[in-house]
């Protein structure tokens, strides 16, 4: 059960970071958006692989 919980948290974190990508891109902060995109991809990948 805890494995699925951690996986769900990782996917949620990835989705939260995707929102940060859109927000930072809208503000014109491209480096921050790129870092958030990398973090989001890593978090979602980790969540899917953990599941």
C-alpha positions in Angstrom: 0.0 0.0 0.0 2.8 2.5 0.8 4.4 1.8 -2.6 1.3 3.0 -4.4 1.0 6.0 -2.1 4.5 7.1 -2.8 3.9 6.6 -6.5 0.8 8.7 -6.3 2.6 11.4 -4.5 5.4 11.4 -7.1 2.8 11.7 -10.0 1.0 14.5 -8.1 4.4 16.3 -7.6 5.1 16.0 -11.3 1.7 17.5 -12.2 2.3 20.3 -9.7 5.6 21.0 -11.4 4.0 21.0 -14.8 1.8 23.9 -13.5 5.0 25.6 -12.5 6.3 25.2 -16.0 3.3 27.0 -17.4 3.5 29.7 -14.8 7.2 30.4 -15.2 6.9 30.4 -19.0 4.1 32.9 -18.8 6.3 35.2 -16.7 9.2 34.8 -19.1 11.5 32.9 -16.8 12.7 30.3 -19.3 15.5 28.7 -17.2 13.1 28.1 -14.3 10.5 26.7 -16.6 13.1 24.3 -18.1 14.2 23.2 -14.6 10.6 22.6 -13.6 10.0 20.6 -16.8 13.0 18.4 -16.0 11.8 17.9 -12.5 8.3 17.1 -13.6 9.5 14.5 -16.1 11.7 12.9 -13.4 8.9 12.9 -10.8 6.3 11.4 -13.2 8.7 8.8 -14.5 9.6 7.8 -10.9 5.9 7.6 -10.0 5.1 5.4 -13.0 8.1 3.1 -12.5 7.4 2.9 -8.7 3.9 1.7 -9.4 
